[in-house]
Amino acid sequence: MKKLLTSTGFLCFCLTLAVLAGALLQAAPLQILDGRIYDQAVKLRRRPSAAGPVALVAIDAASLQELGSWPWPRTEIASMVERLATGGAAAIGLYPLYSSAENNPGLAEIRRLRQDLSAAPAAGGSAGEFAAALAESAGRLDGDARLAAAADRAGNLVLPLRFSLGLPPAGSSSELPPPLKKNSLLPWNPHRDWLSTLSQFRNPLEEGRGEELVAREVSRPVVALTKSARALGHINLLADPDGRLRRVPLGIDYAGRWFPSMALQLAALLRQVPPGDLALGGTDGGFAGVTLGRFLLPTDRHFRQLLDEDDAEAVQVHSFAAVASGAVPVETFRGLPVLIGVTAPGETPLYRLPSGKEAAGVEVAARSLAGLLSPSHLARPWWAFALETLVLLYFGLFLTLVVPRLSLRGGLLILGIFLLTWYGVVGALLVSRGLWFQVGPATLLALLGLALIASLRRRRGTTAGYEDLKLLGLSYQGQGLLDMAHDKFLQCPVADPSIRELLYSLALDFERKRMFNKAVAVYAHILKEGRFKDVKKRVAGLKAMDQTMVFGHKGGKDATLVLHDAASRPTMGRYEILRELGQGAMGTVYLGRDPKINREVAIKTLRYADVEPEQLKGVKARFFREAEAAGRLNHPNIVTIYDAGEEHDMAYLAMEFLDGVDLSRHCTRGHLLPYRQVLKIAAAVADALDYAHRHDLVHRDIKPANIMLLAGGEVKVTDFGIARVMSSSQTQTGVVLGTPSYMSPEQVAGKKVDGRSDLFSLGAVLYEMLSGEKPFKGENLAVLMYNIANGSCPPLSEVAPSLPPCCALIVDRLLAKGITRRYRSAAQVAESLRACLAGEKR
């Protein structure tokens, strides 16, 4: 149990749970990390926007210098509202909150004089005129009345609400005054279709954490202004834990109803959306959001809008003083939504945006409005939480189950690829679709996980050098350099289970390569740390063996032995050796099996020990070149070559396994085949030779032993190109010259040969199969070769007079000394043979 609790995988599993819990609980460090990543990523997104769809009349430092310190008389603000309404502004948002009546001592004194005057006895006309003048002055000085009158005339003024956030006290009244109720929305009650049901899937630990959007009390404009306003909208802003403002709440929950933001109310006015068509809630295309008539503005589940850096470019900013003085024509604002608010530093709170710049609340509201009016939005779909959780769990499983089995460098590389892929997906969705997903938890898990694994490996002595040894040993093992791999693995601590697994795999490879003594040595090294798998059983089996495998020797007693009781089947490349089939031109032929597709193959071997050292390089090069050429042949009468390779001190060819016999046994009297069958076999061989010649490959060793007659009657020609390989080795000259009876005159003379040489050899084979005698004979090799080059053979018509005359004609033409007198191609030979079978003469 202790070993499990301290294992790398278990600790990575615990780390995954910790990061997952932090993500579910929205831990501040994770939010800060993800926020900083978002700040950089959002800079990648650039989208075209209409020039200046929102206007901001800023009470900036220049305005304060010209018009006086803030706060100004409300009559100044009323005059601006009147100017903007006259200029045709589509909607006006007044950001300063006037929650109490204006304190104007002059206005109070005038009201007192009017009261005294009305209480005095009736006077003459001068007193009445004076009272009218006082009333007119009071009207001019009454900022609240003037602002309310301006709002009435404009008919499109939105005033602010500011909420104190937090859960309301228990037992507090939920009754709202009519003006507030008029400007609020009922909670969203979605239709229960499948999409809305899925959209409710969210972080289970987030329930009860939405109190940041719940208010306990509200500050609203004075009653006179509230009655004149077209709408009321909140101006609350909430910064992230790192102090940056990335999301703007479009709704605040107060007394069981939702209050839209000022930007949302202005957007509704601009789009002429009736109050009944504005709703906080809805799902479309995977988003929760705000329903604005026929538009859905995507938000998160708390109806918060992500700020977009591009929205700042859509805001026209004009100084209040410039607009008031007429320097900026009021026609500039025709058809635009306009916000009026303080931007001068020191007079209003400033918020740090994702770009790092600071902005006043009214500037944030203007950007929010520009984003609401834009056709492209930044948003988090409702399924973002599910996808982020799945990605985090995937990283956790990889850290827990896979990375501990890899080198630190390999784990770092693969995790880096995973992270870059996740970043790429998130970046692509952000740029193309405006979707944002949190990447902070996955990033933190990957970094902490790698740091944990590195620390554990250093503490346990698994250094970077040890990892390099493992990788180097695996590389050597993959290349078949088992001794070098063994040397590297021996430098690693065998107490590590992963090292014992590697050593076990290496010992199995030694067994397959028939290096049993080395396999026993590796098993003994593994047993130093106690029992492991079936090591003891394997060692006992190997030590009990009293036979040895010797590959490649020729002859009956020295032929290769394949031991069926060996602990592991021997292999040649990837092929398992099942048993010996016999001897071929190159060396021993084995029956093998391809374990990948469970196919039996014939494996022909060429021992390098049988080649002169100075010729070995050329023989190997020619072997693989000829094997490649033969491997390209695909004909029903040519044996198929599957593979070629090298194994220790020998090369090998893996080819089609044939169930049949060669024609050697049918070349003596008493065992001859019927002449018609012989002609059919010769025609099939001619077809094969024609196909090979057309592919620029000459056989060079056509003889009965290289022609197979299968159990089903099919004919296969074998050993294409082998004669050329063997002739390049001095020690193998006897293999070629041991069957000179089938050589062509040009081949005997050492001249360059082409396909017509194979036709001469086919003629010799045909002569022998029809008559039971070889066409050319000699007391010794020199006489035989002379007769082939210069002599003539007994006519087939005399040796086998019972044969049809066409047989002799074909054989005589095939055995012509001059190559120009022979058939031009093997195709002509096949045609003549078949014509002979049909009773025609050629």
N, C-alpha and C positions, 0 to 999 in steps of 0.2 A: 504493500500500500504506500509506504514511504517513497519507494522508487517511482510509483505512478504520480504521486503528488509533486515530486520534484522534476518530473520529466519535462522536456522542452515543449512537447505538444500540449500537455495539461496547462502549463503556465501561459502558453499562447491562447489557449481556450479561455482561461480566466481573463486575460487581457482583452480578448474580444468581447466578453460579457461586460467588462468595465466600460469600454468605449461605447458599446451599444446602450448601456444604461445612461451614460453621459449624453448620448444623442437623444434618447427618449426623454430625459429630464431637461433637455435644452441647457446643458451646462454652459456657463459663461465662457470658459476658455474655448470650447468648441464653436460657440457662436461668434466669438471674436476672430478665431482662425478662419472660419468660413466667410465671415464678413470681409476680411482683408482679401481673400481670394476673389470674392465677388467684386470688390472695388477694382481689381486689376482686370478681371474678365470682362466687365461691362464696358471697358474702354475699347474692346475689340468690336463692339456692335455699333455700326454707323448706318443709319437709315435716312433717306431723304424725307424732309418734312416741309410743309408749307411755310413760306416766310412770314413769321410773326402772326400766328393765329390768336395769340393772347397778348394783351397790352398791360403794362404795369406802370402806374403813376406813382413814382417813388418819392416819398418824403425823405430826401437824402440830405447830406451835409450842406450841399449848395442851397437847397431850399430853406434849411434852418438859418443859414447865414443871411439870406435875403428877407425871409418873412418872420424871423424871430424864433426863439427857442420853443421846443415842444413841451407841453401840449398847446396847440393853437386853439383859438376860439372855434367853436363848431360851425360858426357862420362861414368860416373859410372853407371848411369841408363841404358845407351845403352849396357854396358857390361852385366848387369843383364838380359836384354831382350834377348841378344844373348845366354847367358847360358841357359835360360829357353827354348828358341826355340830349342837349341841343345838337351836339355833333353826331348823334345817331348811334351811340354805343349800344350793342345788342344786349348786354347785361353788365351790371356794375356790382362789384363786390367791395364793400367797405370793411377793411380788416381791423381797424381800431375798434375796441369794444367800449361803448359808452353805457355802462351799467347803472349809472346814477345821473341825476339831473345836473346840468352844468352850473357851476358856482360862478355867477357873474355879479359882483357888487353893484355895478352901474345899473344893471337891469333890476336888481332888488330895490334900489333907491327910486327908480322911476315907478315901479309898481306901488311903492309906499306913497309917492306923491299922487298917483292916480287914485289911490284908495282915499287919501285925505280929501282930494278934490271932489270926489263923488259924495263924501259925507258932508261937505260944506253946503250952505244954502245956495239955491240956484242963482247964478250970476249972469252977467251979460254975455254978449257974443264973444268977447275976448276970452272969457273963461272957457267957453266951449271950444274955441279954436285951440286954446292951450291944451285942453284935455285930448283933442284929436292929435295934436303934435306929440304929446306924450305917448299916446297909443301907437302912433307910427314909429316912434323911437324904440318903444318896447318890442315892437315886431321885428325891427332891424337887429336889436341886440339879443333877442331870444334865439340862441343857437339851436336848441332842441326843436323849437317850433319851425324854424327855417329848414332844418335838416329833414324834419318830418314832411314839410310841404314839398321840398325838393324830391323826396322819395315818392311822394304821391304823384307828382308830375312825371317823374321818370318811369314809374311803374315796373321797374326791373332791378331794384336795389336789393341786394342780399346782405344781411347784417350778420355779425358773428355771434356765436355762443362759445363759452369756455366752460368746460366741465372739470370738476375736481374728481380725479379718478380714485377708485377703490370701492369695495363692497359697501352698499348702504347699510346703515345701522338696522338691527333687527326691529321690526314693528314700525318702520318708517312708512309714511303714506305714499302710495303710488299714484295718487291723483295728480294730473297735470293740468296747468292752466290752459284754456283753449288755444292761445297763440302757440304754445309749445306743442300741444297735441296736433295742431294743424300742420306743423313742420316736422313731424316724426312719422316713422313707419312701423307697421306691425312686424314682429319677428317673422323670419322666413319659415314657411311651412311647405316644404317641397312636396310635389306630387310623387307618389311612391312607384315610379318606374324603375327599371333596373339600373339606369345611369345615375339617377339621384340616390338610389340605395348605395351603389358603389362609392359615390362621392362622399358618403358619410364615413368611409373607412379612414381612420386617422390614428395618430399617435395615442394609444390608450392612456398614457401618463400625462397627456396634455390637457385632459379634461380637468377642469378646476383651475387651470393656469390661464384662463382667459380673463381674469379679473383686471388685467391691465386695460381692457377695453370697456370696463364697467364703471359707471360714474355714481358717486354718492350725492353730489349736488351740482347745480348749474348756475352760471352767471349769464344774464341775458341783458339785452339793451333795455333802456327805459321804456315804459309802456307806450309813450307817444311814438317812439321810433319803431317799436315792435309792430304796432298797428299799421304803420305806413309801409313797412318793408314787404317786398314781394315774397321773400323767403328768408329763413334763418338757417345757417350752417355752422357747424363747429369748426374751431381752428386749433384743436389739440394736436400736438406732435409728440411722438415718442421715439427717443434715440435708442439704439442698440447698446448692449453692455459696454462696448468700447467707446461710446459717446458719439458715434456717427449715425446720421439719419439716413436710413436706406428705404424705409417703408412709411407710407402715409396712411393713417386710418381713415377710411371713407365712411365709417359709421361708429358711433359710440352708443353703448347700451345704457339707457337711463330709465328707471321706473318701468322696466319691461317693454320699452319701445326703443327703436333705433333712430338716431339723429344723424342725417347725412352731413358730410363735410361741406364747407363753403364751396370748394372746387366742384364737388358733385352737384350741388344746387345750381351753380352757374352753368355747368354743362347741361343740366336738364332744361334750364331756361333757354340756352342757346339752341338746343335741338328741339325746343318747343314740345317737351314731353309733359303731358298732363301728370298731376300728382299721383294718379292711380297707376300710371305706367312706370313709376320709379320704385324699384324694390331692391333691397339688399338680399341677394340670393338668386340662385339659378345655376344650372349646369348646362354646358354646351361644349362639345369637343374636348371633354376631359377637364374643364375648368369650373371652379366655383367662382362666383363673382357678383357684380352689381348689374341688375337689369335696368337698362335705360331705354325705354320704349322697345324698339326692335333690336337694340344693340345689347350685347353682353360684354361688360368690361371685366376682364379676368382679374381676380385677386386671390389671396390666400383664404383659408377658411375663416379667419377673423376679419375679412373684408379689408385687408391692407394692400395698398397699391405699391409696387416696387418702383422706386424712382429711376428714371432713365436719364443718363447724361445728355442725350440728344435733345431732351425736352427744353433744356436751357436755351438752345438756339432758336426755339420757337417763341420766345418771349421778347417783345419789344419793351424796352425800359425807357421811360421819359421822366425827367425831373418835374416834380410838382410845380416848382417855381416857373419853369419854362412853359408848362401848359397854362398856368394861371396868367402869365403875362402875354400870352398869345404867340410866343416864339414857336410853339408847336401848334399848328392849326388843329382845331377840334375835329375837322373832317378826317384827320388821321385815324380816329377811333371808330369811324363808321363801320358798322357790322361786326365789330370785335367785342369780345368780352374784356372788361377792364377791371383791374383790381387797384385799390388805393390803399397804401399802407406805408409804415415807417421802415426805412432801410438804413438810416444813419446809425453807425456804430455808437454804442453807449446809450442809445435811446430805446433799444429793443433787443431781446435775446437773439443771439446768432447760433446757427446750427451747422455743424461740420458735415459736409456731404461726402458721398463715396469718393469723389475726386480729391478730397482734402481741402477744398475751398469752403469758406463760410458763407452762409446765406441767412437772411432774415426770414421770419415766418411767412410774410407775404410773398417773398420770392419763392419759397417752397410751395405755397399754395398756387402760384402762377405756373410753376413747373408741373404740379399735379394736374391742374386744369388742362395744360397743353398735352399731357399724356392721355388724359381721358378723351380728348378730342382727336387724338391721333389714331389712324387705322392700325397701327402696330403697337403692341404693348409688351412690357416685361411682366412675366407672371410665373407662378408655381402651380402646376396642375394638381388636382386633388390626389392623383396617384403618385405624386413625387415622394411622399413618405414611404410608400410600399417599395418603390424602386430603390430608393436610397438604403432602405433596410436590407433588401436582397443583396445589393452590392456590398454592403458592410459585412453581411454574413458570408458572402463568397470570399472576401478577403480574409475573414477570420478562419474559415475552413482551410483555405490554402496555407495560411500561417500555421495552423494547428497540425495538418496532416501531411503537407508536402514539403514546405521549406525546411523543417528539421531533418529531412532526408537528403537535402541538397547541400552543396557547398554554400558558404556565405555569399560568395560572388554570384553563383548561379541564382540563389534566392533573390538577391538584390536586383539582378538583371530581369528576372521574370516579374517580380513585383513592380519594378520600374515600368515594364511594358504594360502591365495591367493598369497602373496609375495613369500612364500616358494615354492609354486607350479610353479610360473613364474620363480623363480631362478632355480628350478629343471629342467624345460623344457629347459631353456637357457643353463644350465650346461651340460645337456645330449647332446644337439645338438652340443655344443662346443667340448666336449670330443669325441663324436662318428663321427660327420660329419665336424667338424671344422667351424661351423657357429656361428657367434656372433651377438647378438641382444642387444640393449641398454636397460638396466634395471634401469638406474639412474632416468629418469623422473617418472616412476611408484613408485619407492622407495621414492622419494622426495614427491610426491603427497600423498602417504599413511601416511608418517610421519607428514607432515604439516597438513593434514586433521584431523588426530587424535588429534594433538596438538590444532588445532582450536576448535574442538568440545569439548575437555576437558576444554579449557579456557572459552568457552561460557557457559558451564554447571556450572562451578564454579561461574562465574559472575552472573548467574541466580539462584544460590542457589541449583542447582541439584548436590549434593555432592555424593561421593562414597557410603556413608551410605544410602542415599536415593535410589541409584541404587540397593544396597543390599536388601533393604526393598521390592522393586518391584519384584526382583527375588525370594525372599523368599515367598512373597505373591502369586506369580504365581505358585511356587512349591506347596504350600499348596492347592491352588485352583485345580491344576491338580490332587492332591491326594484325592479331595473331602472334604478337611478340610476347609469348607467355612468360618466358624467363625474365624479361625486363619488367613485365608487370609484377611478377612475383617479388622481384627485388624492391620495387617501390612499396608494395603492400606490407612487406616485412618491416619497413621503417615506421609503420603506423601502429598504434597500440591495439593489440588484439582484444583487449577488454571491451572495446567499442563494438556493440552489436552490428553496426553497419560494416565494420571492417571484417568481422567474421563472415558476414553474408558475402562480401566481395571475395574473400579467400575461398569460401565454399564454391562459389561460381567458378573461380579460377581452377580449383582442383577438378571439378567436373570437366572443364576444358582440357586439362592435362589427360584425363581419362579418355576423352574422345579422340585426342591426338595420339593415343597409345603410349603416353609417357607415364607409365604406372608408378615408377619409383618416385617421380616428382609429385604425383598426386598424393602418394602416401605421406611424403614430407610435408605437404601443405596441410593435410588432415591432422597430422601430429601437432603442427603449430596451433591449429584451431583448438585442439583438445587441451592445450595448456590452461585454458580458461574454463574447463569443464565440458559437460556434454553439450552437443549442438546437433540438432536434427538427427540424421542417420549416419553420422561420421564414423562411429565405431563399427557399424555393420559394413560400411564400405571399405574401411581399412582391413577388416578381417577377410573380406572377399578378395581384395587385391593381393594380400599376402598369401592367400591359399592358392593362388594361380601358379601353376608350374609350367605354363606354356607362355611363349612370347610371340607377339605378332611381328612378322618381318614382311615388309611391303616391297613389291616390285621385282623379286627374284623370279627367274624363269626355271622351268623344269618341274617335274612332278614332285619330288621330295622337297624342293626348295620353294615351291609355290606358296603364295600368301595364304595364311591360315586366318580365318575369321572365327573368333571364339564366341560362341553363343552364351557362355556363362560369365562373360565379362560384366563388370559392374555397370558399365555404360557402353553403349554401342559406339564403335569407332566411326569417325566421320571423314569425309573428303570434302572440304569446303562446307557447304550446308547440308550435304547429302550423307545419310546414314548408310554405312556399308553393311549389306546383308550377307552376301557370300560371294565366293569367286566363281566366275563363269568360265574362264579359260585364258589362253594367251593370244594376244593380237600382234599386229606388226610392230607396235610401239612397246608393248609390255603387257602386264596383267590386265584383264578385263573383269570388272566386278558388277554384281547386281546391287544397285543402290536404291534408296528411296528419298524422294524430296518431301521432307516433313511439312512444308508449307501447304502443299496441295495433295499430299499422300499419293504421289505418282512414282511408279517404279521406273528406273532409268538404268541404262548400261553406262558404266564409267570406265573409260580407257585411260590408262596412265602411261606417262613417259618419265622414266627415272633419269634424273640429271647425272647420276653416277655412271650411267652407260654412255655418256657423252664426253668427248675430250674437253678438258677444262677451257682450252683456248677457243673452242667452238661453242661453248655453252651459251654465251650471250646471243650469238647469231641463231642458234637452234631455238632458243626461247622466243626470240622475236618472230622467227618464221612460223613457229608453232601457233602462236596467237593470231598472227596475220592470216594463216591458212584456215584456222578455226573460225575466224570472223567471216572469211569468204564463204566457207562451207555453211556457216550458220545462216547465211542469207538465202540459201537454196530452200525452196518450198515446192516439192514435187512429190506426187504419190509414189514414185519409184525410187526416191532417194531418202535415205535414213535422215531423220530430223535431228539437228544439233541443238540442244537446249542451252548449254552453258559451257564455259571454259574457265579454268582457274589454276591456281598454284597452291601447293600444300607442302611446306617444308622443302624436301629435296625432290619433288616431282611436280609435273604438270598433269592436268587431267582434262578430259572431255566428257561431259554428261550428254548422252544422246538417247534417242528413242530405243526402248528395249523391244527386241524382236523375238517373237516366238516362232522359231523355224530352224532350218539347217542351211548351210552354204552348199554350193554346187560341186564341191570337191568330190563328194561320194558318188556323183553321177557322171564321172569322167572316165570310168574304166568299163571295159567290156563286161557284160553281165549285170551292170547296174545303170545302163544308159536309159534315159527317158525316151518316150516316143518322140519321133522327129518333129511332129506337129507341136508338141508341148515345148520342145527345145526352141523352135522358131518363135513361138509366142514369148518365151522368156527372153530371147535375144531381141525381139522387137521392143519389149518393155525396157530392157537395158539401153537400147538405142534411144528411146524416148527420154530416158533420164540423162544420157550423155548429151543429147541435143539441147535440153534445157540448161545443163551446166555450161556447155560451150557458148550458148547465147549469153550467158552471164560471165563470160571470160574466165571460166575455171576449167582446167584440164585435170583429169583424174590421175593419170600417169601410172596406175597400177591396177588395170582391169584384169582380173583373173577369177577363177571359179570361187576361191575362198572369199572374195569381196562381193559376191552376189548371193543374196539370201533368198531362199524360197520359203515363204511363210506357210503356216498350217492352212490358211484359207486360200492358198494359191497365188497370193500377191508376190511380187518381185521387188526387192529393195537392193539398191547399190550402196555399199558402205565405203568408208575410209577415203572420202574425197580429200585430196591435199596431203594425206599422211605420207605418201611416197616422197613428196618433195621435202617434207620436214625430215624424214629419216635419211634421205640421201645427203643431207648437209652434215651428217655425223659420220665420222670415219668408222666408229665402232659399230654403226648400224648398217654399213654397206651390205653386209651379208643378208640383211632382211630383204633388201631390194633385189640384190643379185641372186638371192636364193631362189627366185622365181623368174629367171630370165627367159623362160620358154614363151612368155607372153609379151616380151618387149618388142617394140618396133625397131626397124633398122636404124632410124635416126636417133632413137633413144640409146641403142647399143653404142652408136658412134659418138655419143656425148653431145649431139647437136641440140639446138633449141627445138622444142616440140610444141605442137599445137593439137587441136582436137582430132586431127587425122591420125595421130599416134594412138589415141584411144581406140579408133576404128580398127587399126591393125590388131591391137590386143583383143578386141572383141571378135575379130575374125579367127584368132588363134583359139579363143575359148569355144567359139561355135564349132570349129573343126574338131576339137577334142570331144565335145559333148555329142557330136553326131557320129564320130568314128571310134571313140574310145582310145585314140592315140594322139600324142602331141604332134603338131605339124613339123616342128624342127627338133632334131636330136643331135647329140654329139657325145663323144667318149669323155670329153671333159668340158670345162666351162669355156675355154678358148675356142674349141671346135664348134661348140653350140652357138657362141656369139658370131663366129665367122659364117656359119650356115644361115643365121638370121639375116645377116647383113648382105650376104652374097649368094647363098645357095637357094635352092627351090625345094619345096616340100612335095611329097607324093600327092598326086591329084586326088581330091576327095572322091571323085567318081570311081577311082580304082580301089581306094581303101574301103569305101562303103558304097558299092554299086547299086544297092537297093534303094538309095535315096533319090528323090525327084531331081532331075537335072538342074532345076533352078537353085537348089541348095549349093551345088558345086559352083555355079556361076557367081553367086553372092559371095561365097567364101573366097574364091579366086580373086575377085575384085578387092575384097577387104585386105587380103594378104599381099597385094601388089607392093613391090619394093619402092617404086616411085610414088611419092605422095600425090602427085597430080593424076595418077592412074586410079587412085582409090575414089571412093564416094566423096563428094564435096562436103557433105554434112551427115550427121547421124540421122537426121530426119529422112534423108533419102534411103538410108539403110533400113529404117523402120518401114518405110513404104514398100521397099522391095521384099522384105520378109513377109509382110502381110499379103502382098500380091502373090508370093510363092504359095502361101497358105491357101489362097483363093484359086490356085491352079494356073496363075498367069506367069509368064517368064519376063524377067527384067534383065 
